[in-house]
Amino acid sequence: MKTKTLYTCQKCGYQSAKWLGKCPDCGSWNSLAEEIVGRGGTETAAGGSATPVSISRVGGEPERRHTCGIAEFDRVLGGGLVEGSLVLVGGDPGIGKSTLLLQATDHLARSLGSVLYVSGEESPQQIRMRGARMKVQAPELLILAETMLEKILTQVHRVKPAVLVVDSIQTVFTSALESAPGSVSQVREVAGRLMMLAKGSGIPVFIVGHVTKDGSIAGPRVLEHMVDTVLYFEGDAGHPFRILRAVKNRFGSTNEIGVFEMKEGGLCEVKNPSELFLAERPLAVSGSVVVATLEGSRPLLVELQALVTTSSFGVPRRTTIGVDHNRLALLVAVLEKKVGLSLAGQDIFLNVAGGARLNEPAADLGMVAAVASSHLDKTVDPHTILLGEVGLAGEVRGIIQPEVRAREAAKLGFSRCLMPAGNVKQVKGVKGLELVGVKSVEETLEKLF
């Protein structure tokens, strides 16, 4: 077979016939590496032939799912593992990706039969030691230490497993290409072959992907577009909590999250994450506010902590952990313009306690209240919770599913809830929780302090 030389960007997969100092696609410098590929490259991944069919004649049978024995994992997958699906699990080194998959495959091996766990980074003895600590003892869980794709596929055809795990895809290579393992062309070809295996045989395939320094899966445009589901494992090394989040899911919602706690015996499910996140909340302290965010169908109560101090630098700092930095700058401008707080010379630090991350605007009112509380050195009633989006005019705008959030707050003992006035009528039958409607940031601060 004829070969040709291409220069491939190791970050985005862009290919060029000649070397370039800067990738024209993603803008990375010195990221193009020389690779020798077979002529036709990865076209074999497409394969097969088909004929057009009317959409009205396409079968509507629901996909078959298998539970993984971990309710939080099944929730993020959309209700279980779909037959023939290709699932990518990414996260920082040591975050718990292999631990989670080892626990899940233990249950799958007991319920479905043989499961093949292919490891390119650890020996069978290392996996056995970790499995013993987590009491993983399913006899049908088969371990294979191999990095050559052709040998892996040979064992798959011989064993015919119910589930296949490849940990990790950056260590696997195919002899059809001469480039090094982990290169974009190797990752693309291996992922394509595994996709063909999953779709052709109906075997669900898990692949583990490394994460780059900026937090994205290595070769994101190559991998994320090819797989059915992309799961990110998030967490802070200083906290025991881990959050599994779906950023792509062809068989379910991308808004669901699973919460785990890392213990000596492995990852344990957190049934009530709100209670866990608020367990160490200080009471009667300025700058501390509780908000209710929504992750998919699950309400999550978290604590926002703000610290406002006089700046000793020419340009005051705005530091955030767990929330968008630009969102804080916007809300600080609203406090200065619409409420009259003097924050221009103040350093402002905002943190989401417990290592959680807030991505929705319903936490705006809580962020505003936390900053104002710290600046004025006035405490917010610890039994009060805040909900609402804040606009540039200082108005408090409505949010989605306020009743779900209010019920979670009442269940955890909160007695007062400040929310947008337009949402108050939507909340019915929540006992023990006083609903206070607010229309502006100024009105909110008046009712808090």
Phi and psi in degrees as a GROMACS rama.xvg file:
@    title "Ramachandran Plot"
@    xaxis  label "Phi"
@    yaxis  label "Psi"
@TYPE xy
-68.4  147.735  LYS-2
-122.45  162.299  THR-3
-144.125  158.625  LYS-4
-104.745  129.874  THR-5
-129.241  153.857  LEU-6
-105.331  117.874  TYR-7
-114.309  132.708  THR-8
-70.1461  125.457  CYS-9
-79.3665  0.336188  GLN-10
-107.997  -37.7995  LYS-11
-121.721  -12.7637  CYS-12
91.3772  3.36471  GLY-13
-61.7889  138.56  TYR-14
-119.203  142.319  GLN-15
-139.701  149.249  SER-16
-76.33  -16.1381  ALA-17
-133.257  160.984  LYS-18
-73.7757  140.599  TRP-19
-129.332  142.909  LEU-20
-71.5836  -33.8927  GLY-21
-125.372  132.325  LYS-22
-69.2521  123.907  CYS-23
-67.409  -19.501  PRO-24
-87.1353  -55.0888  ASP-25
-105.275  -8.46746  CYS-26
81.3103  8.95749  GLY-27
-76.323  143.42  SER-28
-93.9025  142.267  TRP-29
53.2107  37.2662  ASN-30
-105.116  -5.48681  SER-31
-86.0127  125.204  LEU-32
-120.478  145.67  ALA-33
-74.9  131.919  GLU-34
-136.808  139.795  GLU-35
-102.084  120.065  ILE-36
-125.083  156.824  VAL-37
-69.0219  144.786  GLY-38
-64.7003  126.866  ARG-39
105.143  -16.764  GLY-40
53.182  -124.665  GLY-41
-97.5556  22.2086  THR-42
-64.6796  -20.7238  GLU-43
-63.7113  -20.733  THR-44
-68.4163  -25.9049  ALA-45
-73.2136  -59.0991  ALA-46
48.9139  172.536  GLY-47
73.7839  169.529  GLY-48
-140.682  151.77  SER-49
-150.097  162.553  ALA-50
-118.822  149.476  THR-51
-64.953  141.801  PRO-52
-132.216  139.079  VAL-53
-61.0752  139.946  SER-54
-62.5139  -28.0687  ILE-55
-72.0586  -16.946  SER-56
-102.429  -1.91328  ARG-57
-72.5938  133.528  VAL-58
-61.4838  143.026  GLY-59
-111.324  27.272  GLY-60
-68.1357  136.379  GLU-61
-68.856  151.637  PRO-62
-69.3969  146.624  GLU-63
-84.8985  133.526  ARG-64
-122.276  152.949  ARG-65
-126.934  131.555  HIS-66
-75.977  144.795  THR-67
-94.1515  1.05629  CYS-68
80.2721  -0.63529  GLY-69
-123.892  107.266  ILE-70
-59.1683  -38.9708  ALA-71
-65.9947  -36.8291  GLU-72
-67.6755  -44.7746  PHE-73
-62.8656  -35.9248  ASP-74
-61.3647  -46.0652  ARG-75
-68.0695  -34.1318  VAL-76
-71.6425  -13.0701  LEU-77
100.748  16.3251  GLY-78
120.662  1.86168  GLY-79
139.78  177.409  GLY-80
-85.5408  124.034  LEU-81
-85.3522  137.107  VAL-82
-62.3943  136.465  GLU-83
76.4618  11.5461  GLY-84
-90.6869  153.643  SER-85
-115.415  113.171  LEU-86
-114.116  125.78  VAL-87
-103.262  126.501  LEU-88
-114.563  118.797  VAL-89
-121.5  160.945  GLY-90
167.139  169.05  GLY-91
-64.457  155.593  ASP-92
-58.6122  134.034  PRO-93
77.7898  8.4189  GLY-94
-75.9473  -23.5057  ILE-95
123.591  16.2354  GLY-96
-62.8161  -51.2088  LYS-97
-66.3275  -36.2536  SER-98
-62.4443  -45.8644  THR-99
-61.8601  -46.038  LEU-100
-67.9359  -33.5893  LEU-101
-67.341  -39.2636  LEU-102
-67.1664  -41.3047  GLN-103
-67.6484  -42.8602  ALA-104
-68.8819  -26.0671  THR-105
-60.9149  -45.0418  ASP-106
-69.1351  -42.0422  HIS-107
-63.5999  -36.8312  LEU-108
-66.6921  -33.0922  ALA-109
-74.5597  -30.8038  ARG-110
-97.835  -29.7058  SER-111
-109.598  -21.3481  LEU-112
116.219  -151.449  GLY-113
-63.9589  135.449  SER-114
-125.651  129.759  VAL-115
-102.089  118.335  LEU-116
-107.63  108.539  TYR-117
-97.9193  122.623  VAL-118
-118.049  125.833  SER-119
-103.137  -0.33579  GLY-120
-118.617  -26.3871  GLU-121
-122.509  151.966  GLU-122
-81.5393  160.896  SER-123
-57.0454  -33.6743  PRO-124
-65.6769  -40.1005  GLN-125
-65.0812  -42.0854  GLN-126
-65.6982  -38.2132  ILE-127
-63.26  -40.794  ARG-128
-64.7379  -42.9078  MET-129
-67.1652  -38.8195  ARG-130
-65.2096  -35.821  GLY-131
-64.5449  -36.9313  ALA-132
-65.6385  -31.9735  ARG-133
-97.8046  6.40707  MET-134
59.5661  41.6876  LYS-135
-91.1835  109.046  VAL-136
-136.109  17.7493  GLN-137
-62.0384  123.181  ALA-138
-66.4413  -21.1518  PRO-139
-88.3279  1.12463  GLU-140
-85.7169  108.346  LEU-141
-100.767  131.956  LEU-142
-105.978  132.424  ILE-143
-132.234  120.322  LEU-144
-95.7918  101.114  ALA-145
-156.36  146.825  GLU-146
-121.933  -11.4853  THR-147
-86.5821  124.343  MET-148
-60.6198  -42.0704  LEU-149
-60.6678  -40.0811  GLU-150
-69.7321  -34.9903  LYS-151
-64.3101  -45.7338  ILE-152
-64.6679  -33.9461  LEU-153
-61.5858  -43.1047  THR-154
-69.3261  -33.7982  GLN-155
-63.525  -44.8812  VAL-156
-67.5817  -28.4167  HIS-157
-78.5185  -45.2014  ARG-158
-81.4874  -33.535  VAL-159
53.2748  62.6441  LYS-160
-73.0318  159.056  PRO-161
-78.2759  -28.5429  ALA-162
-143.008  143.761  VAL-163
-121.602  134.832  LEU-164
-121.941  129.98  VAL-165
-119.259  113.696  VAL-166
-127.4  101.499  ASP-167
-119.305  168.217  SER-168
-69.8964  -23.3023  ILE-169
-71.0526  -14.3922  GLN-170
-96.0105  -10.5465  THR-171
-92.2397  140.813  VAL-172
-138.246  158.546  PHE-173
-113.479  140.905  THR-174
-71.9964  -8.76794  SER-175
-70.6318  -18.6187  ALA-176
-118.157  148.077  LEU-177
-96.3933  -4.94337  GLU-178
-72.1348  163.833  SER-179
-74.4719  152.13  ALA-180
-57.6608  139.522  PRO-181
92.7763  -12.6207  GLY-182
-70.8535  161.83  SER-183
-60.8005  -41.8068  VAL-184
-65.846  -38.6786  SER-185
-66.3429  -45.503  GLN-186
-61.7402  -42.4441  VAL-187
-62.8549  -45.8386  ARG-188
-66.849  -44.9826  GLU-189
-63.5647  -44.8912  VAL-190
-62.2909  -39.257  ALA-191
-63.8656  -41.6826  GLY-192
-66.761  -39.4691  ARG-193
-67.5463  -34.9177  LEU-194
-64.1344  -43.2394  MET-195
-61.6717  -38.987  MET-196
-62.5309  -46.3342  LEU-197
-64.2301  -46.169  ALA-198
-72.1613  -34.0654  LYS-199
-78.7554  -32.6427  GLY-200
-105.511  -16.1892  SER-201
81.2187  7.99925  GLY-202
-81.5427  122.401  ILE-203
-67.723  137.95  PRO-204
-124.513  125.624  VAL-205
-99.2158  132.273  PHE-206
-125.057  137.749  ILE-207
-98.7211  133.688  VAL-208
-119.885  138.959  GLY-209
-72.5543  159.422  HIS-210
-114.008  137.596  VAL-211
-79.8985  177.796  THR-212
-62.9307  -29.8573  LYS-213
-86.1343  5.99147  ASP-214
92.5207  3.90799  GLY-215
-103.377  157.031  SER-216
-67.0537  136.307  ILE-217
-56.7525  126.775  ALA-218
69.0336  47.533  GLY-219
-60.0982  -39.664  PRO-220
-71.2625  -23.4444  ARG-221
-78.5291  -48.7189  VAL-222
-81.7422  -48.698  LEU-223
-64.7321  -28.0097  GLU-224
-80.7082  -17.905  HIS-225
-91.0309  -30.695  MET-226
-87.6122  166.99  VAL-227
-84.7952  -36.059  ASP-228
-136.786  136.944  THR-229
-121.063  120.781  VAL-230
-115.779  132.314  LEU-231
-109.376  131.609  TYR-232
-97.35  117.729  PHE-233
-113.158  153.366  GLU-234
166.91  160.172  GLY-235
-105.627  136.745  ASP-236
-59.1222  -24.9825  ALA-237
-86.5529  -3.12924  GLY-238
-122.623  146.334  HIS-239
-79.8558  -8.46016  PRO-240
-85.5857  143.438  PHE-241
-128.641  138.877  ARG-242
-118.75  125.255  ILE-243
-100.187  120.3  LEU-244
-125.435  135.567  ARG-245
-91.8369  122.682  ALA-246
-103.489  -10.9256  VAL-247
-154.101  133.81  LYS-248
-156.453  108.638  ASN-249
-76.2291  -9.47439  ARG-250
-120.476  15.7504  PHE-251
-177.356  -171.779  GLY-252
-77.1392  149.472  SER-253
-98.2725  7.84609  THR-254
-99.3792  -10.3818  ASN-255
-77.1037  149.136  GLU-256
-131.16  155.574  ILE-257
-119.909  137.222  GLY-258
-112.899  129.994  VAL-259
-129.663  159.173  PHE-260
-122.325  126.753  GLU-261
-80.9435  120.341  MET-262
-125.987  178.811  LYS-263
-62.1963  -33.6892  GLU-264
-89.6881  13.3869  GLY-265
115.533  -161.826  GLY-266
-87.6915  128.801  LEU-267
-112.322  139.145  CYS-268
-69.0301  144.167  GLU-269
-106.125  106.627  VAL-270
-71.6275  -37.6889  LYS-271
-126.053  81.6937  ASN-272
-64.0473  -29.7029  PRO-273
-59.951  -45.8425  SER-274
-63.903  -35.7181  GLU-275
-70.9704  -41.1533  LEU-276
-67.4025  -26.5032  PHE-277
-100.66  4.0213  LEU-278
-61.673  -36.279  ALA-279
-108.186  24.9705  GLU-280
-69.9366  127.964  ARG-281
-74.7165  143.987  PRO-282
-103.162  151.514  LEU-283
55.4844  44.1638  ALA-284
-123.851  132.203  VAL-285
-68.3133  147.151  SER-286
88.3664  0.0268006  GLY-287
-107.581  123.215  SER-288
-140.309  145.765  VAL-289
-106.761  134.404  VAL-290
-125.569  160.301  VAL-291
-114.752  112.216  ALA-292
-104.772  163.607  THR-293
-121.685  121.478  LEU-294
-113.058  96.6584  GLU-295
68.3999  -120.588  GLY-296
-97.4576  2.79917  SER-297
-106.481  123.54  ARG-298
-78.1459  141.132  PRO-299
-133.662  119.945  LEU-300
-95.439  125.143  LEU-301
-134.097  159.638  VAL-302
-98.7684  131.496  GLU-303
-101.525  131.492  LEU-304
-120.588  128.256  GLN-305
-122.234  145.518  ALA-306
-134.465  119.934  LEU-307
-117.269  120.031  VAL-308
-135.18  160.069  THR-309
-67.7467  131.851  THR-310
-78.4905  140.801  SER-311
-102.629  7.61234  SER-312
-114.053  166.256  PHE-313
-67.7536  -35.7559  GLY-314
-112.843  115.403  VAL-315
-64.3981  149.473  PRO-316
-91.1876  146.974  ARG-317
-128.499  99.7175  ARG-318
-114.978  130.627  THR-319
-129.569  148.375  THR-320
-132.964  114.392  ILE-321
97.6156  -8.10818  GLY-322
-134.399  164.196  VAL-323
-71.1847  128.426  ASP-324
-61.3238  -41.3288  HIS-325
-66.8821  -31.56  ASN-326
-65.9592  -40.2105  ARG-327
-63.2322  -43.3923  LEU-328
-60.0845  -39.1828  ALA-329
-64.0876  -45.5022  LEU-330
-69.7194  -33.2504  LEU-331
-64.6988  -39.4215  VAL-332
-63.0149  -37.3795  ALA-333
-64.642  -42.1338  VAL-334
-63.1583  -38.1217  LEU-335
-71.0746  -44.2279  GLU-336
-79.2162  -43.665  LYS-337
-95.1658  -26.531  LYS-338
-106.404  -25.6186  VAL-339
91.6677  13.7804  GLY-340
-74.1553  137.775  LEU-341
-92.7246  96.8358  SER-342
-116.176  4.7079  LEU-343
-63.0403  -34.2144  ALA-344
-104.387  23.4871  GLY-345
-112.068  138.227  GLN-346
-79.2743  133.028  ASP-347
-124.604  124.155  ILE-348
-119.015  131.324  PHE-349
-131.094  129.81  LEU-350
-135.137  140.62  ASN-351
-95.696  112.253  VAL-352
-64.8492  143.522  ALA-353
91.7313  -3.359  GLY-354
85.1847  9.42727  GLY-355
-76.3164  166.137  ALA-356
-127.827  133.376  ARG-357
-108.409  124.693  LEU-358
-118.053  -4.99982  ASN-359
-107.287  153.655  GLU-360
-72.3707  -7.97739  PRO-361
-64.3892  -14.7077  ALA-362
-87.9368  -0.837186  ALA-363
-57.2694  -46.762  ASP-364
-62.9275  -36.7638  LEU-365
-67.3292  -38.0466  GLY-366
-64.7805  -42.36  MET-367
-61.7283  -46.507  VAL-368
-65.439  -38.154  ALA-369
-66.0775  -43.5524  ALA-370
-65.0887  -44.6689  VAL-371
-64.9105  -38.6702  ALA-372
-61.947  -44.1183  SER-373
-69.9034  -40.3181  SER-374
-65.9778  -41.6237  HIS-375
-85.112  -9.59427  LEU-376
56.8158  43.5122  ASP-377
-120.929  136.605  LYS-378
-85.4411  149.85  THR-379
-95.2899  135.425  VAL-380
-49.4738  123.507  ASP-381
-64.1436  -13.7805  PRO-382
-97.8957  13.4843  HIS-383
-107.914  138.268  THR-384
-123.902  149.092  ILE-385
-122.292  139.9  LEU-386
-136.684  140.996  LEU-387
148.375  148.376  GLY-388
-96.3617  141.802  GLU-389
-110.06  128.401  VAL-390
-92.688  171.443  GLY-391
-68.0156  -20.879  LEU-392
-84.9239  3.25079  ALA-393
86.0029  4.33126  GLY-394
-81.5201  153.537  GLU-395
-100.811  115.763  VAL-396
-98.983  156.86  ARG-397
-67.2959  158.168  GLY-398
-126.253  168.209  ILE-399
-88.4691  149.472  ILE-400
48.7607  55.7405  GLN-401
-67.4997  -29.6035  PRO-402
-66.7668  -38.806  GLU-403
-62.3303  -42.4047  VAL-404
-67.6648  -41.0293  ARG-405
-64.6082  -38.7985  ALA-406
-65.3709  -39.3699  ARG-407
-65.1767  -38.5023  GLU-408
-65.1632  -43.2183  ALA-409
-64.6108  -36.6544  ALA-410
-64.8248  -29.5612  LYS-411
-95.3998  11.113  LEU-412
95.0874  8.81319  GLY-413
-77.5781  141.692  PHE-414
-111.607  -9.7681  SER-415
-142.288  137.238  ARG-416
-134.344  119.714  CYS-417
-94.9451  121.584  LEU-418
-142.283  166.672  MET-419
-55.7011  138.628  PRO-420
-57.6638  -32.5679  ALA-421
-70.9689  -15.8833  GLY-422
-93.9387  -14.1041  ASN-423
-60.0635  -40.6948  VAL-424
-68.286  -20.2031  LYS-425
-80.8276  -15.1198  GLN-426
-97.7318  118.823  VAL-427
-132.714  144.546  LYS-428
72.061  25.19  GLY-429
-97.95  102.547  VAL-430
-78.3812  143.734  LYS-431
80.0678  5.43551  GLY-432
-123.13  116.434  LEU-433
-80.4936  123.691  GLU-434
-97.6406  123.126  LEU-435
-117.452  116.153  VAL-436
-86.4005  135.815  GLY-437
-128.946  149.463  VAL-438
-113.629  -16.4885  LYS-439
-146.782  164.051  SER-440
-64.9293  -40.3277  VAL-441
-60.7813  -43.6115  GLU-442
-63.8261  -37.7255  GLU-443
-62.3382  -46.1466  THR-444
-67.3698  -33.1077  LEU-445
-64.4055  -37.9623  GLU-446
-81.5773  -19.3549  LYS-447
-83.3862  -41.2946  LEU-448
